């Protein structure tokens, strides 16, 4: 939607409602993507929120290696991922994010930018 209509405010409210102490989710992840999107920056946020080791991050040199570990761990968690300020297509699997399904009951929430 258009700028200034409250998308970020709504996402913040959703984030606060889903914090682990008050919800059924194991992990609540928030990131502001902006443009140009940076897959490795998003992966770092995911890595930290999934509480993966700092050493593990440093010993994995490629985005693909990091994505594989994020995917392995996130598949075992029920998570909600909130991505704000997305301006271009993101490949969730490239970042290591499994697609939500009935089995993992995870959720992904993002507002859409204005469509010209």
C-alpha positions as MATLAB code, in Angstrom:
seq = 'XXXXXXXXXXXXXXXXXXXXXXXXXXXXXXXXXXXXXXXXXXXXXXXXXXXXXXXXXXXXXXXXXXXXXXXXXXXXXXXXXXXXXXXXXXXXXXXXXXXXXXXXXXXXXXXXXXXX';
ca = [
       0.000    0.000    0.000;
       0.850    3.683   -0.143;
       3.378    5.205    2.224;
       1.985    6.557    5.478;
      -1.069    4.312    5.740;
       0.251    2.451    8.786;
       1.802   -0.748    7.413;
       4.841   -0.568    9.702;
       2.701    0.346   12.713;
       0.487   -2.664   12.045;
       3.524   -4.955   11.709;
       4.893   -3.657   15.033;
       1.586   -4.451   16.730;
       1.591   -7.935   15.218;
       5.213   -8.390   16.354;
       4.417   -7.365   19.916;
       1.384   -9.675   20.040;
       3.446  -12.641   18.852;
       6.387  -12.310   21.220;
       7.225  -15.790   22.511;
       6.095  -15.146   26.083;
       2.569  -14.431   24.899;
       2.148  -16.725   21.893;
       2.517  -20.246   20.593;
       5.489  -19.323   18.393;
       8.995  -20.494   19.295;
      10.628  -17.598   17.470;
       9.373  -14.146   16.446;
      11.575  -12.482   13.815;
      11.325   -8.878   12.598;
      13.484   -7.304    9.897;
      13.338   -4.156    7.811;
      14.482   -5.157    4.338;
      14.609   -1.810    2.436;
      16.188   -1.564   -0.968;
      18.285   -2.902   -2.392;
      17.547   -6.042   -0.392;
      20.549   -7.735    1.194;
      20.114  -11.497    1.595;
      23.116  -11.839    3.908;
      21.804   -9.093    6.227;
      18.443  -10.865    6.455;
      20.242  -14.162    7.057;
      22.192  -12.572    9.930;
      18.933  -11.471   11.590;
      17.486  -14.973   11.138;
      20.697  -16.558   12.458;
      20.669  -14.428   15.604;
      16.954  -14.893   16.303;
      17.293  -18.660   15.893;
      20.132  -18.422   18.449;
      22.672  -20.109   16.221;
      26.322  -19.813   17.244;
      28.486  -16.890   16.183;
      31.256  -19.356   15.318;
      28.856  -21.216   13.044;
      28.153  -17.991   11.138;
      31.837  -17.227   10.694;
      32.796  -20.728    9.514;
      30.147  -20.671    6.779;
      31.515  -18.488    4.013;
      28.715  -18.574    1.448;
      25.076  -17.501    1.527;
      24.169  -21.029    0.473;
      25.939  -22.609    3.473;
      24.277  -20.144    5.831;
      20.883  -20.742    4.209;
      21.253  -24.515    4.621;
      21.889  -24.175    8.371;
      19.092  -21.621    8.850;
      16.736  -23.923    6.951;
      17.777  -26.973    8.985;
      17.082  -25.220   12.296;
      14.023  -23.199   11.281;
      12.276  -26.364   10.041;
      12.226  -27.519   13.674;
      10.668  -24.282   14.966;
       7.248  -22.716   14.813;
       8.114  -19.158   13.792;
       6.534  -15.954   12.624;
       8.656  -13.862   10.258;
       7.724  -10.207    9.761;
       9.488   -8.473    6.877;
       8.916   -4.742    6.468;
       9.773   -2.362    3.636;
      10.133   -4.955    0.871;
      10.560   -3.382   -2.558;
      11.578   -6.366   -4.641;
      10.990  -10.087   -4.883;
      12.711  -12.159   -2.185;
      13.530  -15.844   -2.500;
      12.730  -17.261    0.935;
      14.589  -20.519    0.333;
      17.680  -18.572   -0.763;
      17.667  -16.994    2.713;
      17.014  -20.332    4.423;
      13.351  -19.761    5.251;
      11.107  -22.796    4.776;
       7.706  -22.182    3.280;
       5.013  -22.207    5.966;
       2.750  -25.221    5.850;
       0.139  -27.014    7.918;
       2.840  -29.139    9.534;
       5.155  -26.407   10.863;
       2.356  -23.833   11.376;
       4.823  -21.001   10.818;
       3.743  -17.664    9.361;
       5.337  -15.021    7.152;
       3.889  -11.509    7.143;
       4.896   -8.651    4.860;
       3.162   -5.565    3.498;
       3.202   -4.973   -0.221;
       4.607   -1.784   -1.749;
       2.422    0.407   -3.943;
       1.818   -1.111   -7.356;
       2.191    1.437  -10.162;
];
